[in-house]
């Protein structure tokens, strides 16, 4: 079990390569909790290798795997010395399903190992990794890979991850772990279970494994109580996230309503009773518009150990977001020209999703309408059991005709956007299509950009992760009238 090192700042686990190893390492070296994103990290590893692995970081980390044969097989398949040609599409990789093959399991273990290994390299700070409970199929081998690299904390959101603590216990004992797959249409006692046996994975000895701490991301006292009671093992802390946080949000409680702009309306029932959270006697961190010294002080005054901050770290120098996008966003933030739309239907996952409205991205309706819809990455697919017992995978953001052929309703495809391809474009790894056009970005963000104005020095449009930490830990108020 990890030592009880509870930093005041948790760097948010922004998805698909934004919270990369460079960012997490920079935060951890400052004594806070740096977090890498485990979302689609297997895909990211293959594309980094196809881009030639600049700096050799992927190859260096792969060489540290307990079984060198795994690293060799991955390099043989994906590494391109010097990188692929700009107009050449990225080679594909298998989609994750109920029973991933050996190659995909190796890729998932290795990719999670690599990201954590690099984030922890050369210092003794703590590192976490963030997963979405909604994306179930890669979870078991992904968790094992992160544990192999010595990850300190596992953070899981977008769902109620009651099975994760027990899985961590099993994997650290080198015992088989199982996860029941959520399957729509499954009747009665019929269950579809994924399993992973760490003893059968590597040839040769495996180092002793240390159980990481487990922090679920929750949005209410009710969920926190339920999770603590039903979890398969120990919960070490809670991240309590409000609806202004970026990425996926919990839906409003009760009968959902939309504003005149079409956004979910959050009300009194969505406010979090911090006194009740404190009575659970677990460390907790608050998230969602807590990116300022004042909000950090308010959080600790309410009994929190600190705050989780995503937005400020997302646009800092070390994040994996494309440099041109970061600069554009910071410029617009300084001018007060940014808008975030909480889209109730964009995400195939079914959760409200915050979309940063930016010219030239899939946030624009006319651009979204022109995109050819297909599902070639498949992380947000859901499993469906048809009446004849057949298990199929479908995504409401795929081609509507294909979705309907798999038993889906056409109306469920309206407004759905391909997060998988959009998020890869955000980090400079857009797929090249047959018309030689790249997939376009789809950006997400929290709502409060006010702190960027205090972070950025006059005449500049950039800042570092260390600048963010200095800002958050500085005495409040920083300047009279600034907040």
C-alpha positions in Angstrom: 0.0 0.0 0.0 1.2 3.5 -0.8 2.3 5.9 1.9 -0.3 8.3 3.0 1.0 11.3 1.0 -1.9 13.5 0.4 -0.9 16.6 -1.7 -3.1 19.7 -1.8 -3.3 19.7 -5.6 -4.3 16.8 -7.9 -3.6 17.6 -11.5 -6.7 16.5 -13.5 -6.6 13.4 -15.7 -7.7 15.1 -18.9 -8.3 12.5 -21.5 -6.5 11.0 -24.5 -2.9 12.3 -24.1 -3.5 15.8 -22.7 -2.5 14.6 -19.3 0.7 13.0 -20.6 3.8 11.8 -18.8 5.6 15.1 -19.2 2.8 17.0 -17.5 2.4 14.5 -14.7 6.1 14.3 -14.1 6.4 18.1 -13.9 3.6 18.3 -11.3 4.9 15.3 -9.3 8.4 16.9 -9.1 6.7 19.9 -7.4 5.3 17.7 -4.6 1.8 17.5 -5.9 -0.1 14.5 -7.5 0.6 14.4 -11.2 -1.8 12.2 -13.1 -1.5 10.6 -16.5 -4.6 9.7 -18.6 -5.1 6.0 -19.2 -7.8 6.7 -21.9 -6.9 5.2 -25.3 -3.3 5.1 -24.2 -2.7 1.9 -26.2 -3.6 3.8 -29.4 -1.4 6.7 -28.4 1.6 4.5 -27.9 1.2 3.0 -31.4 0.9 6.4 -33.0 3.9 7.8 -31.1 5.9 4.9 -32.4 4.6 5.5 -35.9 5.7 9.1 -35.7 9.3 7.9 -35.0 9.3 8.1 -31.2 10.9 11.6 -31.0 13.4 11.6 -28.1 13.3 7.8 -27.9 11.1 7.9 -24.8 8.7 5.2 -25.8 11.6 2.8 -26.6 13.4 3.6 -23.4 10.3 2.9 -21.3 9.5 -0.3 -23.2 13.0 -1.6 -22.5 12.1 -1.5 -18.8 9.2 -4.0 -19.2 9.8 -7.3 -17.3 9.5 -9.3 -20.5 11.7 -7.9 -23.4 9.8 -10.1 -25.9 6.7 -8.0 -25.4 8.5 -4.8 -26.1 10.2 -6.3 -29.2 6.8 -7.5 -30.7 5.3 -4.0 -30.2 8.3 -2.3 -31.8 8.4 -4.7 -34.7 4.8 -4.0 -35.5 4.5 -0.2 -35.0 7.8 1.6 -34.8 8.8 3.6 -38.0 12.3 5.0 -37.8 12.1 8.7 -38.8 8.3 8.6 -38.6 5.6 8.0 -41.2 5.0 10.4 -44.1 2.6 13.2 -43.2 0.0 12.0 -45.8 0.3 8.4 -44.7 -2.5 7.1 -42.5 -1.7 5.7 -39.1 -1.8 1.9 -39.0 -4.7 0.5 -37.1 -4.8 -1.6 -34.0 -7.4 -4.2 -32.8 -10.5 -2.8 -31.1 -11.0 -4.0 -27.5 -13.9 -6.4 -27.1 -15.0 -9.0 -24.6 -12.0 -11.3 -25.2 -9.0 -9.3 -26.4 -6.3 -11.3 -28.1 -2.8 -11.7 -26.8 -1.4 -8.9 -28.9 -3.9 -6.4 -27.6 -3.4 -7.4 -24.0 0.3 -6.9 -24.4 -0.3 -3.5 -26.0 -2.6 -2.4 -23.2 -0.2 -3.5 -20.4 2.8 -2.0 -22.1 1.2 1.4 -22.9 0.0 1.9 -19.4 3.4 0.8 -18.0 5.2 3.2 -20.4 3.2 6.3 -19.4 3.5 5.7 -15.7 7.2 4.7 -15.9 8.1 7.9 -17.7 6.0 10.1 -15.3 7.8 8.5 -12.3 11.3 8.6 -13.9 14.1 10.4 -12.1 12.2 11.6 -8.9 10.4 10.3 -5.9 7.1 12.1 -6.2 3.7 10.4 -6.5 1.9 9.7 -9.8 -1.6 8.7 -10.5 -3.5 7.4 -13.5 -7.0 8.3 -14.5 -9.5 5.9 -16.2 -13.2 6.2 -17.3 -15.3 3.4 -15.7 -17.6 3.7 -18.8 -14.7 2.3 -20.9 -14.7 -1.1 -19.4 -13.0 -3.4 -22.0 -9.4 -2.2 -21.6 -9.5 -1.8 -17.8 -8.0 -5.1 -16.5 -4.7 -5.2 -18.5 -4.5 -1.4 -18.3 -4.6 -1.5 -14.5 -2.0 -4.2 -14.4 0.4 -2.3 -16.6 0.1 0.8 -14.4 0.7 -1.3 -11.3 3.8 -2.9 -12.8 5.2 0.6 -13.3 4.6 1.5 -9.6 1.7 3.8 -10.0 0.7 5.4 -6.7 -3.0 6.2 -7.2 -5.8 4.9 -9.4 -8.4 7.5 -10.2 -11.7 6.4 -11.9 -14.6 8.6 -13.0 -17.6 8.4 -15.4 -19.5 5.7 -13.5 -19.6 3.9 -10.2 -16.4 1.8 -10.1 -17.4 -0.6 -7.3 -15.3 -3.5 -8.7 -12.0 -1.6 -9.0 -10.6 -1.9 -5.5 -11.0 -5.7 -5.5 -9.4 -5.9 -8.9 -6.4 -4.0 -7.6 -6.0 -6.4 -4.7 -6.1 -9.4 -7.0 -3.6 -8.0 -9.5 -1.1 -7.1 -6.8 -1.3 -10.7 -5.5 -0.8 -11.9 -9.1 -4.2 -13.5 -9.0 -6.8 -13.6 -11.8 -9.1 -10.6 -11.9 -12.6 -10.3 -13.4 -14.9 -7.5 -14.4 -18.6 -8.0 -15.4 -19.2 -6.2 -18.7 -22.3 -4.0 -18.9 -24.4 -5.4 -21.7 -27.6 -3.8 -22.8 -30.3 -6.3 -23.5 -28.8 -9.1 -21.4 -31.6 -11.0 -19.7 -31.9 -12.7 -16.3 -28.7 -14.3 -14.9 -26.8 -14.1 -18.2 -23.5 -12.4 -17.5 -20.6 -11.4 -19.7 -17.4 -11.4 -17.8 -13.9 -10.2 -18.8 -10.9 -11.9 -17.1 -7.2 -11.2 -16.9 -4.6 -13.5 -15.3 -1.3 -11.7 -14.6 0.6 -15.0 -13.9 0.1 -16.0 -17.5 1.2 -12.7 -19.0 5.0 -12.5 -18.8 7.6 -15.1 -19.4 10.0 -15.0 -16.5 9.8 -13.4 -13.0 7.7 -10.4 -12.2 8.7 -7.9 -9.5 6.7 -7.7 -6.3 3.8 -5.4 -6.8 2.5 -2.6 -4.5 -1.2 -1.8 -4.3 -1.9 1.8 -5.3 -4.5 3.9 -3.6 -7.9 4.2 -5.1 -9.8 7.5 -5.6 -13.2 7.4 -7.3 -14.6 10.6 -8.9 -18.1 11.2 -7.7 -20.7 13.9 -7.9 -23.0 13.4 -4.8 -23.1 12.2 -1.2 -25.5 9.5 -2.2 -23.1 8.0 -4.7 -20.2 8.3 -2.2 -22.1 6.4 0.5 -23.3 3.7 -1.9 -19.8 3.2 -3.4 -18.1 3.0 0.0 -20.6 0.4 1.2 -20.6 -1.7 -2.0 -17.0 -1.5 -3.1 -15.1 -4.7 -3.4 -12.1 -3.4 -1.4 -10.6 -0.3 0.2 -11.5 3.2 -0.9 -8.6 5.6 0.0 -10.1 8.9 -0.8 -12.7 10.7 -2.9 -12.7 13.3 -5.6 -15.9 15.3 -5.5 -16.6 16.9 -8.9 -19.2 19.6 -9.6 -20.9 20.1 -13.0 -18.6 23.0 -14.1 -15.7 20.5 -14.6 -14.5 19.8 -18.1 -15.0 16.5 -20.0 -17.8 14.2 -19.0 -20.2 15.5 -16.3 -22.8 13.6 -14.2 -26.3 14.3 -15.5 -28.6 16.5 -13.4 -30.4 14.7 -10.6 -34.1 14.2 -11.0 -36.1 14.9 -14.1 -33.6 16.4 -16.6 -34.3 19.9 -18.1 -32.6 21.8 -20.8 -31.9 25.6 -20.9 -33.0 27.7 -23.8 -29.5 27.2 -25.2 -30.0 23.4 -25.0 -27.7 22.7 -22.0 -28.6 20.5 -19.0 -29.9 22.6 -16.0 -28.3 21.8 -12.7 -30.2 22.8 -9.5 -30.2 22.6 -5.8 -30.3 18.8 -5.8 -26.9 18.8 -7.6 -25.2 20.9 -4.9 -22.8 18.8 -2.8 -23.3 18.6 1.0 -19.7 19.0 2.1 -20.5 18.4 5.7 -21.9 15.0 4.8 -18.9 14.3 2.7 -16.6 15.2 5.6 -18.6 12.8 7.9 -17.5 9.9 5.7 -14.0 10.3 7.3 -12.1 9.8 4.1 -9.7 12.4 2.5 -11.4 14.2 -0.3 -10.6 16.8 -3.0 -13.0 19.2 -4.7 -13.1 19.6 -8.5 -14.9 21.8 -10.9 -13.9 25.5 -11.0 -11.5 25.2 -8.1 -8.5 26.5 -10.0 -7.6 29.6 -7.9 -5.9 30.3 -4.5 -9.2 31.4 -3.1 -11.0 28.2 -4.1 -8.2 26.1 -2.7 -8.5 27.9 0.6 -12.3 27.5 0.6 -11.9 23.8 -0.1 -9.5 23.2 2.8 -11.7 25.3 5.1 -14.5 23.0 4.2 -12.5 20.0 5.3 -11.0 18.9 2.0 -7.4 17.8 1.6 -7.2 20.0 -1.5 -8.5 20.4 -5.0 -8.3 18.7 -8.4 -7.5 21.2 -11.2 -7.8 20.4 -14.9 -8.3 23.5 -17.0 -5.2 25.4 -16.0 -3.0 22.3 -16.5 -4.6 21.5 -19.9 -3.2 24.6 -21.6 0.2 24.7 -19.9 3.5 24.1 -21.8 3.8 20.4 -20.7 0.4 19.2 -21.6 -0.1 17.1 -24.7 -2.5 19.5 -26.4 -1.4 20.8 -29.8 0.7 23.9 -29.4 -1.4 25.9 -31.9 -4.6 25.1 -30.1 -3.1 26.0 -26.7 -1.9 29.4 -28.0 -5.2 30.2 -29.6 -7.2 29.2 -26.5 -5.0 31.3 -24.2 -5.2 34.3 -26.5 -9.0 34.0 -26.6 -9.1 33.5 -22.8 -7.2 36.7 -22.2 -9.7 38.5 -24.5 -12.7 36.9 -22.8 -13.8 35.3 -26.1 -14.2 31.6 -25.0 -17.4 29.7 -24.6 -18.0 26.2 -23.3 -21.2 24.4 -24.2 -22.4 21.5 -22.0 -23.7 19.2 -24.8 -26.2 16.7 -23.5 -25.9 14.4 -26.6 -22.4 14.8 -28.1 -20.8 12.0 -26.2 -21.5 8.4 -27.2 -21.0 7.6 -23.5 -24.4 9.1 -22.7 -23.0 11.6 -20.2 -23.2 15.4 -20.7 -19.9 16.5 -22.3 -18.4 20.0 -22.2 -17.4 21.2 -25.6 -15.1 24.2 -26.1 -16.5 26.2 -29.0 -13.6 27.0 -31.3 -13.5 27.8 -35.0 -12.3 25.0 -37.3 -13.2 22.2 -34.8 -16.1 19.8 -34.6 -17.8 22.2 -32.2 -19.1 24.0 -35.3 -22.3 22.4 -36.7 -21.4 22.8 -40.4 -18.0 21.1 -39.9 -19.5 18.3 -37.9 -22.2 17.7 -40.5 -19.6 17.3 -43.3 -17.6 14.6 -41.4 -18.1 11.1 -42.7 -19.3 9.0 -39.7 -17.5 5.7 -39.1 -16.3 3.9 -36.0 -12.7 2.7 -36.4 -11.4 3.1 -32.9 -14.3 1.9 -30.8 -13.5 2.9 -27.3 -17.0 4.2 -26.5 -18.8 1.4 -28.2 -21.4 -0.4 -26.1 -22.1 -4.1 -26.0 -25.6 -5.2 -27.0 -27.1 -8.7 -26.7 -29.7 -9.2 -29.5 -32.8 -11.3 -29.0 -31.1 -14.3 -30.6 -28.2 -14.1 -28.0 -25.7 -12.5 -30.4 -23.4 -10.0 -28.9 -22.7 -6.9 -31.1 -20.9 -3.7 -30.5 -22.3 -0.3 -31.6 -21.6 3.4 -31.1 -24.3 6.1 -31.7 -21.6 8.3 -33.3 -21.0 5.7 -36.1 -22.7 5.7 -39.4 -26.4 5.7 -38.7 -27.2 3.0 -41.2 -24.7 0.7 -39.5 -26.1 1.6 -36.1 -29.6 0.7 -37.2 -28.5 -2.6 -38.7 -27.2 -3.5 -35.2 -30.6 -2.9 -33.7 -30.2 0.7 -32.7 -32.6 3.6 -33.2 -31.7 6.2 -35.7 -32.9 9.0 -33.5 -30.2 8.0 -31.0 -27.5 8.9 -33.5 -28.6 12.5 -33.9 -25.9 15.0 -32.7 -23.5 12.3 -31.5 -19.8 13.1 -32.1 -16.8 10.8 -32.5 -14.8 11.7 -29.4 -12.2 9.0 -30.1 -11.0 10.6 -33.4 -11.6 14.2 -32.2 -9.5 13.7 -29.0 -6.6 12.2 -31.0 -6.7 15.2 -33.3 -6.4 17.4 -30.2 -2.9 16.0 -29.5 -1.6 16.1 -33.0 -2.3 12.5 -33.9 -5.2 12.9 -36.2 -6.0 10.1 -38.6 -5.5 10.9 -42.3 -8.5 9.9 -44.3 -8.8 8.7 -48.0 -9.5 12.3 -49.1 -6.1 13.3 -47.6 -7.9 15.3 -45.0 -7.1 14.9 -41.3 -9.7 14.3 -38.6 -10.5 17.5 -36.8 -10.2 18.4 -33.1 -13.0 18.3 -30.6 -11.9 20.1 -27.5 -13.3 20.0 -23.9 -12.7 22.3 -21.0 -14.0 23.5 -17.7 -15.9 26.8 -17.6 -13.8 29.2 -15.5 -11.0 30.8 -17.6 -10.5 33.8 -15.2 -7.3 32.4 -13.6 -5.5 32.3 -17.0 -5.4 36.1 -16.9 -3.4 36.0 -13.7 -1.1 33.2 -14.9 0.0 34.6 -18.2 2.7 37.3 -18.1 2.2 40.5 -20.2 3.0 39.9 -23.9 3.2 36.1 -23.5 0.7 33.3 -24.4 2.2 30.5 -22.5 2.8 29.3 -18.9 4.2 26.2 -17.2 2.8 23.5 -14.9 5.1 25.0 -12.2 3.5 28.4 -12.8 0.1 26.8 -12.1 1.3 25.3 -8.8 2.9 28.5 -7.7 -0.3 30.4 -8.5 -2.6 27.9 -6.7 -0.4 27.8 -3.6 0.1 31.6 -3.4 -1.6 33.5 -0.6 -5.0 34.9 -1.4 -5.7 37.6 -2.5 -3.0 37.8 -5.1 -3.9 41.4 -6.1 -6.7 43.4 -4.9 -9.7 43.2 -7.1 -8.4 40.3 -9.2 -10.8 37.8 -7.8 
